[in-house]
């Protein structure tokens, strides 16, 4: 592995998105090992870490490419193992228009990794988004964000959700408006409980 990393760093040099130093090991993705060591973990916050530094850059990359660096996968799985037991994993869905434009759902990429690692069933079809106002959310305060997602999510397969202990997955927790709207829809459909897990959490 170290030999492969050395060859790649020579043939395809990559600079850290944060400090500009060389990324010597590809398992760290877009940031170097030193910058990853500065990443602050969110203990008991339902996230891998704070939305800054190496984690922020990795999340921004995930919005453009369906890729999680191995190091980030390891951090995600370790954080997931600390959660209370769940019976079903559900990613926050994208509206069909947004999904066609982007080509993938970044929350689903995260959810698939956790599903495999925790051996918990993944459900990408029961919760859907029926309205889209995502492009207008930038710069909105918490109240504005809540209003854009109010009644935006519905459960179309209630029999799969009823009585389940759900782990709801998203990439970033900012104000909590989106995950709260999703959790409300899941609880209304009969879910026993809803836990929330994200890659990163914005500091309030």
C-alpha positions in Angstrom: 0.0 0.0 0.0 2.8 2.5 0.9 4.6 1.6 -2.3 1.4 2.2 -4.3 0.9 5.6 -2.6 4.5 6.6 -3.3 4.1 5.8 -7.0 0.8 7.6 -7.2 2.2 10.7 -5.5 4.9 10.8 -8.1 2.8 10.0 -11.2 -0.3 11.9 -10.1 0.7 14.4 -7.4 -2.2 15.7 -5.3 -2.2 18.8 -3.1 -4.1 19.0 0.2 -7.2 21.2 -0.3 -6.5 22.8 3.0 -2.8 23.4 3.6 -1.4 22.7 0.1 1.0 20.0 1.2 1.3 16.7 -0.8 -1.3 14.1 0.0 1.0 11.1 0.5 -1.7 8.5 1.1 -4.7 8.2 -1.1 -6.8 6.8 1.7 -7.1 10.3 3.1 -8.8 11.7 0.0 -8.6 15.4 -0.6 -6.7 16.3 2.6 -3.4 15.3 4.0 -2.9 13.1 7.1 -1.8 16.1 9.1 -5.0 18.0 8.4 -7.1 15.0 9.1 -5.5 14.8 12.5 -6.8 18.2 13.3 -10.4 17.2 12.5 -12.5 17.5 15.7 -14.8 14.6 16.3 -18.4 15.3 17.4 -18.9 13.0 20.4 -22.6 12.3 21.0 -23.6 14.8 18.4 -24.9 12.4 15.7 -22.0 13.2 13.3 -18.5 12.2 12.5 -17.1 15.7 13.2 -17.6 19.4 12.8 -18.1 20.9 9.3 -14.7 22.3 8.9 -11.2 21.4 7.7 -10.6 18.0 6.2 -14.2 16.9 6.8 -15.7 19.9 5.2 -13.6 19.5 2.0 -14.5 15.8 1.9 -18.2 16.6 2.2 -17.9 19.2 -0.6 -16.3 16.6 -2.8 -19.1 14.2 -2.1 -21.6 16.7 -3.4 -19.8 16.5 -6.8 -18.6 12.9 -6.9 -20.1 9.7 -5.3 -16.9 8.9 -3.4 -16.0 8.4 0.2 -12.3 8.2 1.0 -11.4 5.0 3.0 -10.3 7.1 6.0 -13.7 8.9 6.1 -15.5 5.5 5.7 -13.6 4.3 8.8 -14.6 7.3 10.8 -18.2 7.0 9.7 -18.4 3.3 10.7 -16.8 4.0 14.1 -19.3 6.8 14.8 -22.2 4.5 13.6 -21.2 1.8 16.0 -21.6 4.1 19.0 -25.3 4.7 18.1 -28.2 2.8 19.7 -29.3 -0.2 17.8 -31.6 0.4 14.8 -33.6 -1.8 12.4 -33.6 0.2 9.2 -31.4 2.8 7.6 -33.0 5.6 5.5 -31.1 8.3 3.6 -32.6 11.8 3.2 -34.0 11.7 -0.3 -33.4 14.2 -3.1 -36.3 15.5 -5.3 -36.4 13.7 -8.6 -35.3 16.9 -10.5 -32.3 17.3 -8.3 -31.4 13.7 -8.5 -31.4 13.8 -12.3 -29.2 16.9 -12.3 -26.7 15.5 -9.8 -26.8 11.9 -10.9 -26.7 10.5 -7.3 -27.8 11.1 -3.8 -24.9 11.8 -1.5 -26.9 10.8 1.6 -27.6 7.4 0.0 -23.8 6.9 -0.6 -23.3 7.4 3.2 -26.2 5.2 4.1 -25.0 2.3 1.9 -21.7 2.3 3.7 -23.3 2.2 7.1 -25.8 -0.4 6.0 -23.0 -2.8 4.9 -20.9 -2.1 8.0 -23.7 -2.4 10.6 -25.6 -5.1 8.7 -28.8 -3.2 8.9 -31.3 -3.1 6.0 -31.1 -0.1 3.7 -34.4 1.6 2.6 -33.9 4.1 -0.3 -37.5 4.0 -1.5 -40.0 4.5 1.4 -39.2 8.1 2.1 -39.5 10.5 -0.9 -39.3 14.2 -1.5 -42.3 15.6 -3.2 -41.3 19.3 -3.4 -38.0 21.0 -4.2 -36.8 24.4 -2.9 -33.2 23.4 -2.3 -31.7 25.9 -4.6 -33.4 28.8 -2.7 -32.1 27.7 0.7 -28.7 29.4 0.7 -28.5 32.3 3.1 -31.8 31.5 4.8 -32.1 31.5 8.6 -33.4 28.5 10.6 -37.0 29.6 10.2 -36.7 30.1 6.5 -35.1 26.7 6.1 -37.9 25.1 8.0 -40.5 26.7 5.8 -38.8 25.4 2.6 -39.0 21.8 3.8 -42.4 21.9 5.5 -44.4 19.0 4.1 -41.6 18.3 1.5 -41.3 14.7 2.5 -43.8 11.8 2.6 -43.6 8.1 3.2 -45.1 6.0 0.4 -44.4 2.5 1.8 -45.7 2.9 5.4 -45.8 -0.9 6.0 -42.0 -0.9 5.7 -41.6 1.9 8.2 -44.2 1.0 10.8 -42.7 -0.1 14.1 -39.1 0.3 12.8 -36.2 2.0 14.6 -34.9 4.3 11.9 -31.4 5.7 11.4 -31.9 8.7 9.2 -28.8 9.7 7.2 -27.7 13.0 5.6 -24.4 14.6 4.7 -24.5 17.8 6.8 -26.5 18.9 9.8 -26.9 22.7 9.6 -30.1 23.9 11.2 -31.7 20.5 11.4 -34.7 21.6 9.3 -34.4 18.9 6.6 -33.8 16.0 9.0 -36.5 17.2 11.3 -39.0 17.3 8.4 -37.9 13.8 7.4 -38.2 12.5 11.0 -41.7 14.0 11.3 -42.8 12.1 8.1 -41.3 8.9 9.4 -42.9 9.1 12.8 -46.3 10.0 11.3 -45.9 6.9 9.1 -45.6 4.7 12.3 -41.8 4.6 12.9 -41.0 3.6 16.5 -38.1 6.0 16.7 -35.7 8.1 14.5 -32.0 8.6 15.1 -30.1 11.1 13.0 -26.5 10.6 11.7 -24.6 12.9 9.4 -21.0 13.1 8.2 -20.6 16.7 9.5 -22.3 19.1 11.8 -22.1 22.9 11.5 -21.2 24.8 14.6 -24.1 27.0 15.7 
